Amino acid sequence: MVGPNDENLLLNALPAALENHVLPLTQQGVSRGNKIFGAALLRKDDYSVVLAETNNEIESPLWHGEIHALKRFSELPAPKRPPPKDLIFLSTHEPCPMCLSAITWAGFDNFYSFFTHEDSRDAFSIPHDLKILKEVFGLAPGQYRRQNAFWHSRFIRDMIAVSDETVRSHFEERASAIADKYASLSVLYQQGKHQNAIPLN
């Protein structure tokens, strides 16, 4: 069992879940016309991956990466479905308002994100999260409470920035490689998105 406060072990586990579990699924999803968003659930006690999923909006516009992961999680047989409080929720991108609510309703007390809402808008040309926050809730970027009575949230890159300097460069290199892979997948999605029927593409 690992210590839940060991930041270096956690910082290794979160990118590993993206590299080994979420990205391969996302590559397949993008090839079918889906967006680049994905999610994974990890055990808090040993950081092992329980499941990973990716966006499946070509099947339903509600199947964002996070929602699709929650759907799959709810379908696990009860003996294989740990309590949400025992899990880490990992999202490739900062969750949209729908996914923030779903994570809350599903009983998770945390989530970690690799990219921000601003990244989704600026690097990936998907501005809908920020538009919905502004138009529906009247919130500027970053104005919802990332620490609240339901959950706490953290950005992986912020964690890297304050990590032990002896390992920081290693994590920065991995983060850069992950960002590059998502950039390539984003190009593929943008090139083909006119062929799908996703309402907000």
Contact map, one row per residue, 1 for C-alpha under 8 A:
111000000000000000000000000000000000000000001100000000000000000000000000000000000000000000000000000000000000000000000000000000000000000000000000000000000000000000000000000000000000000000000000000000000
111101001000000000000000000000000000000000001110000000000000000000000000000000000000000000000000000000000000000000000000000000000000000000000000000000000000000000000000000000000000000000000000000000000
111111000000000000000000000000000000000000001000000000000000000000000000000000000000000000000000000000000000000000000000000000000000000000000000000000000000000000000000000000000000000000000000000000000
011111100100000000000000000000000000000000011000000000000000000000000000000000000000000000000000000000000000000000000000000000000000000000000000000000000000000000000000000000000000000000000000000000000
001111100000000000000000000000000000000000000000000000000000000000000000000000000000000000000000000000000000000000000000000000000000000000000000000000000000000000000000000000000000000000000000000000000
011111111100000000000000000000000000000000000000000000000000000000000000000000000000000000000000000000000000000000000000000000000000000000000000000000000000000000000000000000000000000000000000000000000
000111111110000000000000000000000000000000000000000000000000000000000000000000000000000000000000000000000000000000000000000000000000000000000000000000000000000000100000000000000000000000000000000000000
000001111111000000000000000000000000000000000000000000000000000000000000000000000000000000000000000000000000000000000000000000000000000000000000000000000000000000110000000000000000000000000000000000000
010001111111100000000000000000000000000000000000000000000000000000000000000000000000000000000000000000000000000000000000000000000000000000000000000000000000000000000000000000000000000000000000000000000
000101111111110000000000000000000000000000000010000000000000000000000000000000000000000000000000000000000000000000000000000000000000000000000000000000000000000000000000000000000000000000000000000000000
000000111111111000000000000000000000000000000000000000000000000000000000000000000000000000000000000000000000000000000000000000000000000000000000000000000001001100000000001000000000000000000000000000000
000000011111111100000000000000000000000000000000000000000000000000000000000000000000000000000000000000000000000000000000000000000000000000000000000000000000000000000000001000000000000000000000000000000
000000001111111110000000000000000000000000000011000000000000000000000000000000000000000000000000000000000000000000000000000000000000000000000000000000000000000000000000000000000000000000000000000000000
000000000111111111000000000000000000000000000000000000000000000000000000000000000000000001000000000000000000000000000000000000000000000000000000000000000001000000000000000000000000000000000000000000000
000000000011111111100000000000000000000000000000000000000000000000000000000000000000000000000000000000000000000000000000000000000000000000000000000000000000000000000000000001100100000000000000000000000
000000000001111111111000000000000000000000000000000000000000000000000000000000000000000000000000000000000000000000000000000000000000000000000000000000000000000000000000000000000000000000000000000000000
000000000000111111111100000000000000000100000000100000000000000000000000000000000000000000000000000000000000000000000000000000000000000000000000000000000000000000000000000000000000000000000000000000000
000000000000011111111110000000000000000100000000000000000000000000000000000000000000000000010000000000000000000000000000000000000000000000000000000000000000000000000000000000000100000000000000000000000
000000000000001111111111000000000000000000000000000000000000000000000000000000000000000000000000000000000000000000000000000000000000000000000000000000000000000000000000000000000100000000000000000000000
000000000000000111111111000000000000000000000000000000000000000000000000000000000000000000000000000000000000000000000000000000000000000000000000000000000000000000000000000000000000000000000000000000000
000000000000000111111111100000000000000100000000000100000000000000000000000000000000000000000000000000000000000000000000000000000000000000000000000000000000000000000000000000000000000000000000000000000
000000000000000011111111110000000000011100000000000111000000000000000000000000000000000000000000000000000000000000000000000000000000000000000000000000000000000000000000000000000000000000000000000000000
000000000000000001111111111000000000010000000000000000000000000000000000000000000000000000000000000000000000000000000000000000000000000000000000000000000000000000000000000000000000000000000000000000000
000000000000000000111111111100000000000000000000000000000000000000000000000000000000000000000000000000000000000000000000000000000000000000000000000000000000000000000000000000000000000000000000000000000
000000000000000000001111111110000000000000000000000011000000000000000000000000000000000000000000000000000000000000000000000000000000000000000000000000000000000000000000000000000000000000000000000000000
000000000000000000000111111111000001110000000000000011100000000000000000000000000000000000000000000000000000000000000000000000000000000000000000000000000000000000000000000000000000000000000000000000000
000000000000000000000011111111100000000000000000000000000000000000000000000000000000000000000000000000000000000000000000000000000000000000000000000000000000000000000000000000000000000010000000000000000
000000000000000000000001111111110000000000000000000000000000000000000000000000000000000000000000000000000000000000000000000000000000000000000000000000000000000000000000000000000000000000000000000000000
000000000000000000000000111111111111000000000000000001110000000000000000000000000000000000000000000000000000000000000000000000000000000000000000000000000000000000000000000000000000000000000000000000000
000000000000000000000000011111111111000000000000000000000000000000000000000000000000000000000000000000000000000000000000000000000000000000000000000000000000000000000000000000000000000010011000000000000
000000000000000000000000001111111100000000000000000000000000000000000000000000000000000000000000000000000000000000000000000000000000000000000000000000000000000000000000000000000000000000011000000000000
000000000000000000000000000111111100000000000000000000000100000000000000000000000000000000000000000000000000000000000000000000000000000000000000000000000000000000000000000000000000000000000000000000000
000000000000000000000000000011111110000000000000000000000100000000000000000000000000000000000000000000000000000000000000000000000000000000000000000000000000000000000000000000000000000000001001101100000
000000000000000000000000000011111111000000000000000000111100000000000000000000000000000000000000000000000000000000000000000000000000000000000000000000000000000000000000000000000000000000001000100000000
000000000000000000000000000011001111100000000000000000111000000000000000000000000000000000000000000000000000000000000000000000000000000000000000000000000000000000000000000000000000000001001000000000001
000000000000000000000000010011000111110000000000000001100000000000000000000000000000000000000000000000000000000000000000000000000000000000000000000000000000000000000000000000000000010011001000000000000
000000000000000000000000010000000011111000000000000001100000000111000000000000000000000000111000000000000000000000000000000000000000000000000000000000000000000000000000000000000000000000000000000000000
000000000000000000000110010000000001111100000000000111100000000111001000000000000000000000111000000000000000000000000000000000000000000000000000000000000000000000000000000000000000000000000000000000000
000000000000000000000100000000000000111110000000000111000000000011001000000000000000000011110000000000000000000000000000000000000000000000000000000000000000000000000000000000000000000000000000000000000
000000000000000011001100000000000000011111000000111110000000000001001000000000000000000011100000000000000000000000000000000000000000000000000000000000000000000000000000000000000000000000000000000000000
000000000000000000000000000000000000001111100000111100000000000000001000000000000000001111000000000000000000000000000000000000000000000000000000000000000000000000000000000000000000000000000000000000000
000000000000000000000000000000000000000111110011111000000000000000000000000000000000001111000000000000000000000000000000000000000000000000000000000000000000000000000000000000000000000000000000000000000
000000000000000000000000000000000000000011111111110000000000000000000000000000000000011100000000000000000000000000000000000000000000000000000000000000000000000000000000000000000000000000000000000000000
000100000000000000000000000000000000000001111110000000000000000000000000000000000000011100000000000000000000000000000000000000000000000000000000000000000000000000000000000000000000000000000000000000000
111100000000000000000000000000000000000000111110000000000000000000000000000000000000010000000000000000000000000000000000000000000000000000000000000000000000000000000000000000000000000000000000000000000
110000000000000000000000000000000000000000111111000000000000000000000000000000000000000000000000000000000000000000000000000000000000000000000000000000000000000000000000000000000000000000000000000000000
010000000100100000000000000000000000000001111111100000000000000000000000000000000000000000000000000000000000000000000000000000000000000000000000000000000000000000000000000000000000000000000000000000000
000000000000100000000000000000000000000001100111110000000000000000000000000000000000000000000000000000000000000000000000000000000000000000000000000000000000000000000000000000000000000000000000000000000
000000000000000010000000000000000000000111100011111100000000000000000000000000000000000000000000000000000000000000000000000000000000000000000000000000000000000000000000000000000000000000000000000000000
000000000000000000000000000000000000000111100001111100000000000000000000000000000000000000000000000000000000000000000000000000000000000000000000000000000000000000000000000000000000000000000000000000000
000000000000000000000000000000000000000111000000111110000000000000001000100000000000000000000000000000000000000000000000000000000000000000000000000000000000000000000000000000000000000000000000000000000
000000000000000000001100000000000000011110000000111111000000000000001000000000000000000000000000000000000000000000000000000000000000000000000000000000000000000000000000000000000000000000000000000000000
000000000000000000000100110000000000011100000000001111100000000011011001000000000000000000000000000000000000000000000000000000000000000000000000000000000000000000000000000000000000000000000000000000000
000000000000000000000100110010000001111000000000000111110000000111011000000000000000000000000000000000000000000000000000000000000000000000000000000000000000000000000000000000000000000000000000000000000
000000000000000000000000010010000111110000000000000011111000001111010000000000000000000000000000000000000000000000000000000000000000000000000000000000000000000000000000000000000000000000000000000000000
000000000000000000000000000010000110000000000000000001111111101110010000000000000000000000000000000000000000000000000000000000000000000000000000000000000000000000000000000000000000000000000000000000000
000000000000000000000000000000000110000000000000000000111111111100000000000000000000000000000000000000000000000000000000000000000000000000000000000000000000000000000000000000000000000000000000000001000
000000000000000000000000000000011100000000000000000000011111100000000000000000000000000000000000000000000000000000000000000000000000000000000000000000000000000000000000000000000000000000000000000111000
000000000000000000000000000000000000000000000000000000011111101000000000000000000000000000000000000000000000000000000000000000000000000000000000000000000000000000000000000000000000000000000000000000000
000000000000000000000000000000000000000000000000000000011111111000000000000000000000000000000000000000000000000000000000000000000000000000000000000000000000000000000000000000000000000000000000000000000
000000000000000000000000000000000000000000000000000000011111111100000000000000000000000000000000000000000000000000000000000000000000000000000000000000000000000000000000000000000000000000000000000001100
000000000000000000000000000000000000000000000000000000001001111100100000000000000000000000000000000000000000000000000000000000000000000000000000000000000000000000000000000000000000000000000000000000000
000000000000000000000000000000000000000000000000000000111011111111110000000000000000000000000000000000000000000000000000000000000000000000000000000000000000000000000000000000000000000000000000000000000
000000000000000000000000000000000000110000000000000001111000111111110000000000000000000000000000001000000000000000000000000000000000000000000000000000000000000000000000000000000000000000000000000000000
000000000000000000000000000000000000111000000000000011110000001111111000000000000000000000100000000000000000000000000000000000000000000000000000000000000000000000000000000000000000000000000000000000000
000000000000000000000000000000000000111100000000000011100000001111111100000000000000000000100010001000100000000000000000000000000000000000000000000000000000000000000000000000000000000000000000000000000
000000000000000000000000000000000000000000000000000000000000011111111110000000000000000000000000001001000000000000000000000000000000000000000000000000000000000000000000000000000000000000000000000000000
000000000000000000000000000000000000000000000000000011110000001111111111000000000000000000000000000000000000000000000000000000000000000000000000000000000000000000000000000000000000000000000000000000000
000000000000000000000000000000000000011110000000001111000000000011111111100000000000000000000000000000000000000000000000000000000000000000000000000000000000000000000000000000000000000000000000000000000
000000000000000000000000000000000000000000000000000000000000000001111111110000000000000000000000000000100100000000000000000000000000000000000000000000000000000000000000000000000000000000000000000000000
000000000000000000000000000000000000000000000000000000000000000000111111111000000000000000000000000000000000000000000000000000000000000000000000000000000000000000000000000000000000000000000000000000000
000000000000000000000000000000000000000000000000000010000000000000011111111100000000000000000000000000000000000000000000000000000000000000000000000000000000000000000000000000000000000000000000000000000
000000000000000000000000000000000000000000000000001000000000000000001111111100001000000000000000000000000000000000000000000000000000000000000000000000000000000000000000000000000000000000000000000000000
000000000000000000000000000000000000000000000000000000000000000000000111111100001000000000000000000000000000000000000000000000000000000000000000000000000000000000000000000000000000000000000000000000000
000000000000000000000000000000000000000000000000000000000000000000000011111110000000000000000000000000000000000000000000000000000000000000000000000000000000000000000000000000000000000000000000000000000
000000000000000000000000000000000000000000000000000000000000000000000001111111011000000000000000000000000000000000000000000000000000000000000000000000000000000000000000000000000000000000000000000000000
000000000000000000000000000000000000000000000000000000000000000000000000001111111000000000000000000000000000000000000000000000000000000000000000000000000000000000000000000000000000000000000000000000000
000000000000000000000000000000000000000000000000000000000000000000000000000111111100000000000000000000000000000000000000000000000000000000000000000000000000000000000000000000000000000000000000000000000
000000000000000000000000000000000000000000000000000000000000000000000000000011111100000000000000000000000000000000000000000000000000000000000000000000000000000000000000000000000000000000000000000000000
000000000000000000000000000000000000000000000000000000000000000000000000000111111100000000000000000000000000000000000000000000000000000000000000000000000000000000000000000000000000000000000000000000000
000000000000000000000000000000000000000000000000000000000000000000000000110111111110000000000000000000000000000000000000000000000000000000000000000000000000000000000000000000000000000000000000000000000
000000000000000000000000000000000000000000000000000000000000000000000000000001111111011000000000000000000000000000000000000000000000000000000000000000000000000000000000000000000000000000000000000000000
000000000000000000000000000000000000000000000000000000000000000000000000000000001111111000000000000000000000000000000000000000000000000000000000000000000000000000000000000000000000000000000000000000000
000000000000000000000000000000000000000000000000000000000000000000000000000000000111111100000000000000000111100000000000000000000000000000000000000000000000000000000000000000000000000000000000000000000
000000000000000000000000000000000000000000000000000000000000000000000000000000000011111000000000000000000011100000000000000000000000000000000000000000000000000000000000000000000000000000000000000000000
000000000000000000000000000000000000000000111000000000000000000000000000000000000111111100000000000000000000000000000000000000000000000000000000000000000000000000000000000000000000000000000000000000000
000000000000000000000000000000000000000011110000000000000000000000000000000000000111111110000000000000000001000000000000000000000000000000000000000000000000000000000000000000000000000000000000000000000
000000000000000000000000000000000000000011110000000000000000000000000000000000000001011111000000000000000001011100000000000000000000000000000000000000000000000000000000000000000000000000000000000000000
000000000000000000000000000000000000001111000000000000000000000000000000000000000000001111100000000000000001011100000000000000000000000000000000000000000000000000000000000000000000000000000000000000000
000000000000010000000000000000000000001111000000000000000000000000000000000000000000000111110000000000000000001110000000000000000000000000000000000000000000000000000000000000000000000000000000000000000
000000000000000000000000000000000000111100000000000000000000000011000000000000000000000011111110000000000000001111000000000000000000000000000000000000000000000000000000000000000000000000000000000000000
000000000000000001000000000000000000111000000000000000000000000000000000000000000000000001111100000000000000000011100000000000000000000000000000000000000000000000000000000000000000000000000000000000000
000000000000000000000000000000000000110000000000000000000000000000000000000000000000000000111110000000000000000011111001000000000000000000000000000000000000000000000000000000000000000000000000000000000
000000000000000000000000000000000000000000000000000000000000000000000000000000000000000000111111000000000000000011111000000000000000000000000000000000000000000000000000000000000000000000000000000000000
000000000000000000000000000000000000000000000000000000000000000001000000000000000000000000101111111100000000000010001000000000001000000000000000000000000000000000000000000000000000000000000000000000000
000000000000000000000000000000000000000000000000000000000000000000000000000000000000000000000111111100000000000000001000000000001000000000000000000000000000000000000000000000000000000000000000000000000
000000000000000000000000000000000000000000000000000000000000000000000000000000000000000000000011111110000000000000000000000000001001100000000000000000000000000000000000000000000000000000000000000000000
000000000000000000000000000000000000000000000000000000000000000000000000000000000000000000000011111111000000000000000000000000000000000000000000000000000000000000000000000000000000000000000000000000000
000000000000000000000000000000000000000000000000000000000000000101100000000000000000000000000011111111100000000000000000000000000000000000000000000000000000000000000000000000000000000000000000000000000
000000000000000000000000000000000000000000000000000000000000000000000000000000000000000000000011111111110000000000000000000000000000000000000000000000000000000000000000000000000000000000000000000000000
000000000000000000000000000000000000000000000000000000000000000000000000000000000000000000000000111111111000000000000000000000000000000000000000000000000000000000000000000000000000000000000000000000000
000000000000000000000000000000000000000000000000000000000000000000100000000000000000000000000000011111111100000000000000000000000000000000000000000000000000000000000000000000000000000000000000000000000
000000000000000000000000000000000000000000000000000000000000000001000100000000000000000000000000001111111111000000000000000000000000000000000000000000000000000000000000000000000000000000000000000000000
000000000000000000000000000000000000000000000000000000000000000000000000000000000000000000000000000111111111100000000000000000000000000000000000000001100000000000000000000000000000000000000000000000000
000000000000000000000000000000000000000000000000000000000000000000000000000000000000000000000000000011111111000000000000000000000000000000000000000000000000000000000000000000000000000000000000000000000
000000000000000000000000000000000000000000000000000000000000000000000100000000000001000000000000000001111111000000000000000000000000000000000000000000000000000000000000000000000000000000000000000000000
000000000000000000000000000000000000000000000000000000000000000000000000000000000001100000000000000000111111100000000000000000000000000000000000000000000000000000000000000000000000000000000000000000000
000000000000000000000000000000000000000000000000000000000000000000000000000000000001101110000000000000111111111000000000000000000000000000000000000001100000000000000000000000000000000000000000000000000
000000000000000000000000000000000000000000000000000000000000000000000000000000000001100000000000000000010011111000000000000000000000000000000000000001110000000000000000000000000000000000000000000000000
000000000000000000000000000000000000000000000000000000000000000000000000000000000000000110000000000000000001111100000000000000000000000000000000000000111000000000000000000000000000000000000000000000000
000000000000000000000000000000000000000000000000000000000000000000000000000000000000000111100000000000000001111110000000000000000000000000000000000000111100000000000000000000000000000000000000000000000
000000000000000000000000000000000000000000000000000000000000000000000000000000000000000111100000000000000000011111000000000000000000000000000000000000001111000000000000000000000000000000000000000000000
000000000000000000000000000000000000000000000000000000000000000000000000000000000000000001111110000000000000001111110000000000000000000000000000000000001111000000000000000000000000000000000000000000000
000000000000000000000000000000000000000000000000000000000000000000000000000000000000000000111100000000000000000111110000000000000000000000000000000000000011100000000000000000000000000000000000000000000
000000000000000000000000000000000000000000000000000000000000000000000000000000000000000000011100000000000000000011111011000000000000000000000000000000000010000000000000000000000000000000000000000000000
000000000000000000000000000000000000000000000000000000000000000000000000000000000000000000001100000000000000000011111111000000000000000000000000000000000010000000000000000000000000000000000000000000000
000000000000000000000000000000000000000000000000000000000000000000000000000000000000000000001111000000000000000000111111100000101100000000001000000000000000000000000000000000000000000000000000000000000
000000000000000000000000000000000000000000000000000000000000000000000000000000000000000000000000000000000000000000011111111000100100000000001000000000000000000000000000000000000000000000000000000000000
000000000000000000000000000000000000000000000000000000000000000000000000000000000000000000000000000000000000000000111111111100000000000000000000000000000000000000000000000000000000000000000000000000000
000000000000000000000000000000000000000000000000000000000000000000000000000000000000000000001000000000000000000000111111111111100000000000000000000000000000000000000000000000000000000000000000000000000
000000000000000000000000000000000000000000000000000000000000000000000000000000000000000000000000000000000000000000001111111111110100000000000000000000000000000000000000000000000000000000000000000000000
000000000000000000000000000000000000000000000000000000000000000000000000000000000000000000000000000000000000000000000111111111100000000000000000000000000000000000000000000000000000000000000000000000000
000000000000000000000000000000000000000000000000000000000000000000000000000000000000000000000000000000000000000000000111111110000000000000000000000000000000000000000000000000000000001000000000000000000
000000000000000000000000000000000000000000000000000000000000000000000000000000000000000000000000000000000000000000000011111111000000000000000000000000000000000000000000000000000000001001000000000000000
000000000000000000000000000000000000000000000000000000000000000000000000000000000000000000000000000000000000000000000001111111100000000000000000000000000000000000000000000000000000000000000000000000000
000000000000000000000000000000000000000000000000000000000000000000000000000000000000000000000000000000000000000000000001110111111000000000000000000000000000000000000000000000000000000000000000000000001
000000000000000000000000000000000000000000000000000000000000000000000000000000000000000000000000000000000000000000001101110011111110000000000000000000000000000000000000000000000000000000000000000000000
000000000000000000000000000000000000000000000000000000000000000000000000000000000000000000000000000000000000000000000000100001111111000000000000000000000000000000000000000000000000000000000000000000010
000000000000000000000000000000000000000000000000000000000000000000000000000000000000000000000011100000000000000000001000000001111111100000000000000000000000000000000000000000000000000000000000000000000
000000000000000000000000000000000000000000000000000000000000000000000000000000000000000000000000000000000000000000001100100000111111110000011000000000000000000000000000000000000000000000000000000000000
000000000000000000000000000000000000000000000000000000000000000000000000000000000000000000000000000000000000000000000000000000111111111000000000000000000000000000000000000000000000000000000000000000000
000000000000000000000000000000000000000000000000000000000000000000000000000000000000000000000000100000000000000000000000000000011111111110000000000000000000000000000000000000000000000000000000000000000
000000000000000000000000000000000000000000000000000000000000000000000000000000000000000000000000100000000000000000000000000000001111111111111000000000000000000000000000000000000000000000000000000000000
000000000000000000000000000000000000000000000000000000000000000000000000000000000000000000000000000000000000000000000000000000000111111111111000000000000000000000000000000000000000000000000000000000000
000000000000000000000000000000000000000000000000000000000000000000000000000000000000000000000000000000000000000000000000000000000011111111100000000000000000000000000000000000000000000000000000000000000
000000000000000000000000000000000000000000000000000000000000000000000000000000000000000000000000000000000000000000000000000000000001111111000000000000000000000000000000000000000000000000000000000000000
000000000000000000000000000000000000000000000000000000000000000000000000000000000000000000000000000000000000000000000000000000000001111111100000000000000000000000000000000000000000000000000000000000000
000000000000000000000000000000000000000000000000000000000000000000000000000000000000000000000000000000000000000000000000000000000000111111110000000000000000000000000000000000000000000000000000000000000
000000000000000000000000000000000000000000000000000000000000000000000000000000000000000000000000000000000000000000000000000000000000111011111111000000000000000000000000000000000000000000000000000000000
000000000000000000000000000000000000000000000000000000000000000000000000000000000000000000000000000000000000000000000000000000000100110001111110000000000000000000000000000000000000000000000000000000000
000000000000000000000000000000000000000000000000000000000000000000000000000000000000000000000000000000000000000000001100000000000100110000111110000000000000000000000000000000000000000000000000000000000
000000000000000000000000000000000000000000000000000000000000000000000000000000000000000000000000000000000000000000000000000000000000000000111111100000000000000000000000000000000000000000000000000000000
000000000000000000000000000000000000000000000000000000000000000000000000000000000000000000000000000000000000000000000000000000000000000000111111100000000000000000000000000000000000000000000000000000000
000000000000000000000000000000000000000000000000000000000000000000000000000000000000000000000000000000000000000000000000000000000000000000100111110000000000000000000000000000000000000000000000000000000
000000000000000000000000000000000000000000000000000000000000000000000000000000000000000000000000000000000000000000000000000000000000000000000111111100000000000000000000000000000000000000000000000000000
000000000000000000000000000000000000000000000000000000000000000000000000000000000000000000000000000000000000000000000000000000000000000000000001111100111100000000000000000000000000000000000000000000000
000000000000000000000000000000000000000000000000000000000000000000000000000000000000000000000000000000000000000000000000000000000000000000000000111110111000000000000000000000000000000000000000000000000
000000000000000000000000000000000000000000000000000000000000000000000000000000000000000000000000000000000000000000000000000000000000000000000000111111110000000000000000000000000000000000000000000000000
000000000000000000000000000000000000000000000000000000000000000000000000000000000000000000000000000000000000000000000000000000000000000000000000001111100000000000000000000000000000000000000000000000000
000000000000000000000000000000000000000000000000000000000000000000000000000000000000000000000000000000010001100000000000000000000000000000000000000111110000000000000000000000000000000000000000000000000
000000000000000000000000000000000000000000000000000000000000000000000000000000000000000000000000000000010001111000000000000000000000000000000000011111111000000000000000000000000000000000000000000000000
000000000000000000000000000000000000000000000000000000000000000000000000000000000000000000000000000000000000111000000000000000000000000000000000011101111100000000000000000000000000000000000000000000000
000000000000000000000000000000000000000000000000000000000000000000000000000000000000000000000000000000000000011110000000000000000000000000000000011000111110000000000000000000000000000000000000000000000
000000000000000000000000000000000000000000000000000000000000000000000000000000000000000000000000000000000000001110000000000000000000000000000000010000011111011000000000000000000000000000000000000000000
000000000000000000000000000000000000000000000000000000000000000000000000000000000000000000000000000000000000000111110000000000000000000000000000000000001111111000000000000000000000000000000000000000000
000000000010010000000000000000000000000000000000000000000000000000000000000000000000000000000000000000000000000111000000000000000000000000000000000000000111111100000000000000000000000000000000000000000
000000000000000000000000000000000000000000000000000000000000000000000000000000000000000000000000000000000000000001000000000000000000000000000000000000000011111110000000000000100000000000000000000000000
000000000000000000000000000000000000000000000000000000000000000000000000000000000000000000000000000000000000000000000000000000000000000000000000000000000111111111000000000000000000000000000000000000000
000000000010000000000000000000000000000000000000000000000000000000000000000000000000000000000000000000000000000000000000000000000000000000000000000000000111111111100000000000000000000000000000000000000
000000000010000000000000000000000000000000000000000000000000000000000000000000000000000000000000000000000000000000000000000000000000000000000000000000000001111111100001001100000000000000000000000000000
000000000000000000000000000000000000000000000000000000000000000000000000000000000000000000000000000000000000000000000000000000000000000000000000000000000000111111100001000000000000000000000000000000000
000000000000000000000000000000000000000000000000000000000000000000000000000000000000000000000000000000000000000000000000000000000000000000000000000000000000011111111000000000000000000000000000000000000
000000110000000000000000000000000000000000000000000000000000000000000000000000000000000000000000000000000000000000000000000000000000000000000000000000000000001111111011000000000000000000000000000000000
000000010000000000000000000000000000000000000000000000000000000000000000000000000000000000000000000000000000000000000000000000000000000000000000000000000000000001111111000000000000000000000000000000000
000000000000000000000000000000000000000000000000000000000000000000000000000000000000000000000000000000000000000000000000000000000000000000000000000000000000000001111111100000000000000000000000000000000
000000000000000000000000000000000000000000000000000000000000000000000000000000000000000000000000000000000000000000000000000000000000000000000000000000000000000000011111100000000000000000000000000000000
000000000000000000000000000000000000000000000000000000000000000000000000000000000000000000000000000000000000000000000000000000000000000000000000000000000000000000111111111000000000000000000000000000000
000000000000000000000000000000000000000000000000000000000000000000000000000000000000000000000000000000000000000000000000000000000000000000000000000000000000000110111111111100000000000000000000000000000
000000000000000000000000000000000000000000000000000000000000000000000000000000000000000000000000000000000000000000000000000000000000000000000000000000000000000000001111111110000000000000000000000000000
000000000000000000000000000000000000000000000000000000000000000000000000000000000000000000000000000000000000000000000000000000000000000000000000000000000000000000000011111111000000000000000000000000000
000000000011000000000000000000000000000000000000000000000000000000000000000000000000000000000000000000000000000000000000000000000000000000000000000000000000000100000011111111100000000000000000000000000
000000000000000000000000000000000000000000000000000000000000000000000000000000000000000000000000000000000000000000000000000000000000000000000000000000000000000100000001111111110000000000000000000000000
000000000000000000000000000000000000000000000000000000000000000000000000000000000000000000000000000000000000000000000000000000000000000000000000000000000000000000000000111111111000000000000000000000000
000000000000001000000000000000000000000000000000000000000000000000000000000000000000000000000000000000000000000000000000000000000000000000000000000000000000000000000000011111111100000000000000000000000
000000000000001000000000000000000000000000000000000000000000000000000000000000000000000000000000000000000000000000000000000000000000000000000000000000000000100000000000001111111110000000000000000000000
000000000000000000000000000000000000000000000000000000000000000000000000000000000000000000000000000000000000000000000000000000000000000000000000000000000000000000000000000111111111000000000000000000000
000000000000000000000000000000000000000000000000000000000000000000000000000000000000000000000000000000000000000000000000000000000000000000000000000000000000000000000000000011111111100000000000000000000
000000000000001001100000000000000000000000000000000000000000000000000000000000000000000000000000000000000000000000000000000000000000000000000000000000000000000000000000000001111111110000000000000000000
000000000000000000000000000000000000000000000000000000000000000000000000000000000000000000000000000000000000000000000000000000000000000000000000000000000000000000000000000000111111111000000000000000000
000000000000000000000000000000000000000000000000000000000000000000000000000000000000000000000000000000000000000000000000000000000000000000000000000000000000000000000000000000011111111100000000000000000
000000000000000000000000000000000000000000000000000000000000000000000000000000000000000000000000000000000000000000000000000000000000000000000000000000000000000000000000000000001111111110000000000000000
000000000000000000000000000000000001000000000000000000000000000000000000000000000000000000000000000000000000000000000000000000000000000000000000000000000000000000000000000000000111111111000000000000000
000000000000000000000000000000000000000000000000000000000000000000000000000000000000000000000000000000000000000000000000001100000000000000000000000000000000000000000000000000000011111111100000000000000
000000000000000000000000000000000000000000000000000000000000000000000000000000000000000000000000000000000000000000000000000000000000000000000000000000000000000000000000000000000001111111110000000000000
000000000000000000000000001001000001000000000000000000000000000000000000000000000000000000000000000000000000000000000000000000000000000000000000000000000000000000000000000000000000111111111000000000000
000000000000000000000000000000000011000000000000000000000000000000000000000000000000000000000000000000000000000000000000000100000000000000000000000000000000000000000000000000000000011111111100000000000
000000000000000000000000000000000000000000000000000000000000000000000000000000000000000000000000000000000000000000000000000000000000000000000000000000000000000000000000000000000000001111111110000000000
000000000000000000000000000001100000000000000000000000000000000000000000000000000000000000000000000000000000000000000000000000000000000000000000000000000000000000000000000000000000000111111111000000000
000000000000000000000000000001101111000000000000000000000000000000000000000000000000000000000000000000000000000000000000000000000000000000000000000000000000000000000000000000000000000011111111100000000
000000000000000000000000000000000000000000000000000000000000000000000000000000000000000000000000000000000000000000000000000000000000000000000000000000000000000000000000000000000000000001111111100000000
000000000000000000000000000000000000000000000000000000000000000000000000000000000000000000000000000000000000000000000000000000000000000000000000000000000000000000000000000000000000000000111111110000000
000000000000000000000000000000001000000000000000000000000000000000000000000000000000000000000000000000000000000000000000000000000000000000000000000000000000000000000000000000000000000000011111111100000
000000000000000000000000000000001100000000000000000000000000000000000000000000000000000000000000000000000000000000000000000000000000000000000000000000000000000000000000000000000000000000001111111100001
000000000000000000000000000000000000000000000000000000000000000000000000000000000000000000000000000000000000000000000000000000000000000000000000000000000000000000000000000000000000000000000011111110000
000000000000000000000000000000001000000000000000000000000000000000000000000000000000000000000000000000000000000000000000000000000000000000000000000000000000000000000000000000000000000000000001111110000
000000000000000000000000000000001000000000000000000000000100000000000000000000000000000000000000000000000000000000000000000000000000000000000000000000000000000000000000000000000000000000000001111111000
000000000000000000000000000000000000000000000000000000000100000000000000000000000000000000000000000000000000000000000000000000000000000000000000000000000000000000000000000000000000000000000000011111100
000000000000000000000000000000000000000000000000000000001100100000000000000000000000000000000000000000000000000000000000000000000000000000000000000000000000000000000000000000000000000000000000000111111
000000000000000000000000000000000000000000000000000000000000100000000000000000000000000000000000000000000000000000000000000000000000000000000000000000000000000000000000000000000000000000000000000011111
000000000000000000000000000000000000000000000000000000000000000000000000000000000000000000000000000000000000000000000000000000010000000000000000000000000000000000000000000000000000000000000000000001111
000000000000000000000000000000000010000000000000000000000000000000000000000000000000000000000000000000000000000000000000000001000000000000000000000000000000000000000000000000000000000000000000100001111
